[in-house]
Amino acid sequence: MIRGRVAGGARAKDPKKAMKRVLSMVFGRRKAKFVFIVVCILVSSFSIVYSSNFLGQFIDECVTPIIGVSNPDWAPVVTALVQFALIVSVSVVFNYLLSRTMVSISQDTLYDIRVQMFKKLDSLPLSYFDQNQHGTIMSRFSNDTDTLNQFISNALVQLMQAILTLVMVFVSMIVNSWFLTLVVVAFALLTFKTSSMIAKRSGRQFASQQADLANVNGYIEEMMNGQRVIKVFCHEEQSKADFGELNKKLRISMTKGNALANVMGPVTMNIGNIQYVALVVVGSIAVIVSGGAASGYTIGLLAAFLQLSRSFSNNINQISQQTNMVLLALAGAERIFDLLDEESEVDDGYVKLVNCTTDENGNVVESEKRTGQWAWKHPHHDGSPVTYTPLRGDIVMHDVDFGYVPDKMVLHDISLYAKPGQKIAFVGSTGAGKTTITNLLNRFYDIQDGKIRFDGININKIKKADLRHSLGMILQDTNLFTGTIKENIRFGKLDATDEEVIAAAKLANAHDFIMMMPDGYDTMLTNNGESLSQGQRQLLSIARAAIADPPVLVMDEATSSIDTHTEALVQSGMDKLMEGRTVFVIAHRLSTVRNSNAIMVLDHGRIIERGDHDSLIAQHGVYYKLYTGAVELE
């Protein structure tokens, strides 16, 4: 079974650090809202304490005096009830404002996090996507951010409210009776001890749950993308078995985690009930023994204290129950932070690609307008004047060594040159290093040794975005995005006019089939252009490269998915597209590279033969055997 590597299978490595970072993201730029939230919580907590103490005073000062009185004075009762209603109304209003504010804060925070995550994805090197399953990455955008949203919008404010209320209630209990407070504290310690034991075990399971969920999502995405292959090879049963294994692992981790989490509530609640009974017994004895109001132990005081203790227990239970949400959220947050903390693609280049013109003296002059002419703007660290080198497409590779893993080289001593306008072809079996060479030209990966120069400039000095603007890529695997055909072609040049789009499509011989589509160039494409044939998708890819008008083209098996009839239609347009450009071609069909200026035959990362078609045929070497069919590419 093929699965990607998933990190985060263990509990959050540093919960305190993760919590501190989450709080910084939530309130760091929202200090005014944070102050308002604290005020709302204080008002709410005060109303809880006031309600409990009000009950005691109401019993002792309003109810007890009128018991047995034939014509009681109801004015104090009404006044007290009105006062109580006002306090409760204010509390309701502030609780409503608190809820609305936290919803706003949570959504703003999640918006910021998603933006940061997406920006980070755009900045990561290709090696990150090679090593991480796409579904696993998606899980961080969906499942992990969802658990974080639940924490910020619900658990966080409830925790803050519970903690502040605990403090205020505790102070009020001590003021009312330090003796009864000792009973409450004893049970509180028991509750904390029990809940911490449960939370410690459930925390590990919640972290494993997030990792297992990411595995399941990644596998589902992988199977959806590979449905044709699955059906062709009748792999349905094995796919279901593999999914069942992953799903079973997720079920086990979720069952363990939630079973422990569900135990915590009833356990802490029953401890609270036992505490309540203990307080009733001890408090009643104190009231009876003390003889009433003389010692301060009254029916009203006991009633108020019971209310306070109930509030105290409820808030402890609230903290205990929210502990599970906190652990789950911190596990997800740490996975998000792992993504945000990934090392971005390094770009230490300082040579830029600029628009230019040529003055009457033949000097290259930078221009702010699009001129159709380009030059490398090269500042010098030694203080020399900035130089401008016309973009021509002159590429040289000298003694290049490269490995995707430092201790395993896949290219050895690669040396070649491509003069402006030349067509260079790479031939060799799968894994020989053909595509790797073209990836190095784009600096998708950096070489371990050697030099690559573009128009005489070391490409390490050129800013990556500018370097890639000068290169056009036509790949074997075409990626079309959700949008119209016009928008997909314009992907190569975002400010292209409709006329330029049509011209590029005609150049690639895509115009005719586009006009046969329901809405022509405005036809919507979805799911990577599944409504188009493979050949049509490739034609759009060629049109996308044509509209970018780059001086250097890289064609990696660009016609391998096109039938011979379609290839004949494309070839004339391709010849026009390649005219005057430096072109690197990778092809299995040797007929497409016959007219190349130079053909490089690769084997196990080394160039074993080089020359044009005629000279290689004359050598009767590997190329000759490939071309004549004596051996086949594998």
KEMIKOL-617855 format. One record per residue (C-alpha): x, y, z. Coordinates in steps of 0.02 Angstrom, whole numbers, plus 50000, padded with zeros to 5 digits. Each point is the difference from the previous one (the first is absolute). Layout:
BEGIN
XYZ/...
END
This chain:
BEGIN
500005000050000/500655017149952/499845013550131/500825016750033/501015003950153/498945008450134/500735009450145/499105003550162/499574982450055/500515004250177/499295012150124/500395018649981/501865001750032/499865016650093/498205004050051/500495015950094/500925007049850/498564995349884/498735008250117/501035015850015/500145001049810/498134997349976/499585013750126/501225011549913/499144997049834/498275002550077/500305015650104/501685006849940/499225012349878/498335001450091/500465007250169/498455011250007/498854985249970/500974990050129/499695013650131/498155000349954/499904981050018/500805000950172/498735013350052/498564989249938/500664984850094/500225010250160/498215006349989/499384982249970/501044993050144/499445013950115/498184996249961/500274981750048/500785004750167/498695013450029/498574987849965/500674987550127/500265013050136/498335008149958/499134983650039/500754999550176/499595018250036/498264997949926/499634985450115/500725008150157/499425017949972/498414998649898/499234982750022/500424995250180/499315016450078/498294997849920/499764981750039/498474998550112/499585018649986/498155002949963/500235016349903/501804999849933/500885014649915/500334994349821/500955015849949/501754993250044/499604983949905/499475009349843/501495011950009/501214985450017/499214990649855/500055015349886/501845002750045/500364981749962/499095001049832/501025015149948/501654991450041/499484984349906/499445010449848/501675008849992/500864983150010/498954993249856/500445014949890/501874998350036/499954981249969/499195003249831/501335012949955/501354988050060/499344986149887/499895011449847/501735007150029/500804982750018/499184994149838/500735015149911/501724997250077/500024981449960/499535002549818/501255014249979/501364989250077/499594985049892/499995011349847/501745006150045/500624982350032/499344993549834/500805014649908/501674996850087/499894981449961/499625002949817/501405012849984/501164987550082/499494986649875/500445011649857/501705003350077/500494981950031/501224990749888/499404985649891/500914987950113/498705003150136/498594994249885/501054985149947/500144994450181/498235003950063/498374992749941/498835013049928/498534993750101/501045001850158/500335018249958/498155002649963/499584992650171/500915014550081/498895012349906/498414990750046/500044988950155/501375008950097/499315017449966/498254993850046/500574993850171/500935016450026/498425009549953/498994990250129/501295004050132/500095018649963/498135003049979/499404989150144/501284991950114/501145015050020/498685012250063/499224986550110/501694996550077/500325018550032/498275002150073/500174984550108/501705005450070/499455017850042/498374993750074/500964987350105/501085013850074/498535011350042/498964985650069/501464993750104/500265017150078/498145001350039/499984982750079/501465004550114/499115015950053/498424990150040/500824985050086/501814994849998/499544983650085/498784994549865/501245006149868/501254987050061/498744986449958/499795007049824/501895001249974/500244981850052/498774994049869/500725012249870/501724992350022/499244982749975/499145006049842/501585007749928/501014984550039/498734988649916/499765011049847/501885002349974/500244981150000/498654997949869/500595014849895/501794993549997/499434983949919/498715007849883/501255013149938/501064986549918/498494992749913/499395016949936/501685003549919/500014982749922/498215002949943/500505015649902/501444990949916/498904984949957/498655011549931/501305008349889/500534982849936/498204995549957/499715016449909/501634998349905/499584982349945/498245005149944/500725014249894/501304988349927/498684987249952/498865013249924/501405006449890/500474982449948/498284992849962/500414996149819/501574990650049/499054990750137/498664994349879/501224995649862/500984988550115/498454993750094/500765006450162/498335004050083/500054986050130/501785003850053/499585018650010/498524996250113/501084988750108/501355013450016/498705013150042/499224988350127/501674998450087/500235018850011/498195002750050/500154986750135/501525008650072/499055016550002/498504991750084/501114992850136/500875016450039/498365009749997/499144987050109/501395000350129/500115018950003/498135003250009/499704985950123/501215008150121/499295017249963/498214994150032/500504992450166/500675016450066/498325009050006/499034987050102/501484997250118/500235018450043/498135002850009/499754986150126/501455006450105/499095016749999/498384991650055/500894991450144/500765016750048/498275008050001/499314986750115/501515001650116/499755018950010/498144997950041/500414988150141/501465010150071/499125016849976/498374994150078/500934993550151/500915016750015/498355009749992/499194988650131/501494999850116/500325018849988/498205004150038/499705011349852/500485017849963/501045003050155/501524991049933/499735005049820/499384982949939/498235003149939/498824991449881/500305014049875/501884998750013/499924981249974/498875002149849/501175013249926/501524989150032/499184985049919/499665010549847/501795006349998/500684982450021/498894993849858/500685013949890/501764995850056/499764981549956/499175004049835/501455010949947/501264986750051/499014987549897/499985012649857/501895001550007/500194981150009/498864997049851/500815013749897/501694992050033/499594987149865/499595013649875/501595009250047/501064984549974/499184996349833/500185018149943/501825001150054/500384983949905/499225007749844/500815016950032/501714992250014/499764991449832/499505016949926/501525008350078/501104986149933/499425005049826/500225018650034/501744996850069/500584990049850/501515008049919/499465010149849/500864998449834/501625009950012/500235013649871/501615009550019/500025006149821/500205018449962/500065000449810/498295005349933/499134998549832/499445017249937/499205007549847/501255009249893/500315009549839/501565003449899/500535018249976/500805007649845/501724995050063/499524981750019/499955000850190/498694990350096/498875011750099/498754994550131/498175004249966/498495000750114/498844995149857/499804983149916/501115000849846/500154981949946/501865001050037/500764993450160/501665001750089/500844993750158/500265014350121/501604995450090/500565010650150/501784996650059/500544998450181/501685008049965/499205016849965/500154998849810/498595007749897/498454989449968/500164990249838/498604994749883/500194983649905/498744996949860/498964984450028/500514988149861/499794982450067/501834994850005/500114985850127/501554990750059/500134985750126/501764996050061/500464984550102/498324999550087/499714987250139/498294998450081/499044988650117/498275001850075/500814992850156/501765006650036/500794982850017/499224993049841/500475008949839/498874997749847/500995011349881/501884998649976/501155012449911/498665006849884/500725012749877/499085007349851/499645016449915/498535006949903/500255015249890/498545011849968/498794992149878/500704982450017/498984984550034/500774987950124/499234982850022/500184987750143/499794981449966/500114985750122/499054987350101/498865004550143/501025005850149/501505005049895/499885018050063/499175009049854/498615008750098/501195003550144/501105010649885/498515010849949/499475001950183/501735006850039/499825013349865/498485006750095/500914998550166/498634989050068/501484991850083/501775006550030/501524990549938/501324992850115/501475004249887/500385008349834/499305015549915/498475004449896/500105016549906/498615009349911/500655013149878/501664999050091/499215002750173/500044986750135/498164995550025/500275000250189/500175018949983/498355001749906/498405002250099/498994984149981/498405008649944/500945009649865/500924984249945/498374990549983/499195014349905/501324997449867/499624981449982/498474991749926/499534982450055/498934987749904/499844984350105/499364982649968/498745001750143/498895014849959/499205009550144/498445009749956/499145010550131/498175003050037/499525014449886/499695003849817/501104994249857/500485018149975/500565001850181/501024984049990/500945006149846/500225017250080/500844991450147/501615002049904/499775018949988/498715007350118/499835016649910/499814992349827/498615006849891/498664989049923/500855002249832/501644993450072/499094985150075/499224995649832/501665002449910/500874988150122/498624987149978/500155001149811/501884998050012/499754983850096/498594994749881/498785000050148/498845013349928/498944988249895/499544988050140/499725014650120/498735007749881/499074983449998/499775000850189/498285005750067/500605017450050/501615001049900/501385008550097/498785003250144/499684981450027/500254995550183/501254986450043/499944990350163/500934985450078/501595003149900/499045001149836/499254982650011/498775004249859/501475001849878/501054986549920/501814998250052/500535007349834/498875015150019/500655003250174/501774999549935/499575012349861/499385012350131/501634997550095/500975004349842/498915015349971/500335005450180/501884999049968/499815009149834/499115015050077/501415001950128/501205002449854/501574994350096/501734999949920/500324982450066/498814985249985/500074983650094/498924986249925/499934984650111/499154986149902/498835013649937/499284989549859/500044982950082/498135000650039/499505006249828/499534988049862/500935000849834/498605009649915/499945013250136/501905000450005/500035004549815/498815014550034/501085006050143/501684998149916/499845014949883/499465011150144/501394993150109/501295004049867/499395018049996/500005000750189/501794993550009/500645011549864/501375011450068/499904992450174/501164988750098/499064983750019/500314984950111/499024984749945/499724983550089/499144987449889/499744981349982/499565002149818/501715002249923/499225006849840/499585016050095/501835003450045/500804995849834/500175018249949/500815005050167/501665009349997/500664988250132/499364983850076/500584994350172/499844981550038/499914997350189/500224984450103/499964999550190/500275018750015/501465001249878/500115006249821/500694985049905/499775006849823/499755017249923/499875007249826/498725003449865/498934986349923/501164996149856/501584999250103/499204988850131/499324988449866/501754999149926/500714994950170/498914984350004/499865001950188/498535000250119/499045013349904/500184990149839/499304984550085/498565010050072/499595008349836/500084983949898/499014990450129/501404988250047/499645004850182/498535009050077/499855013750130/499454993050167/
END
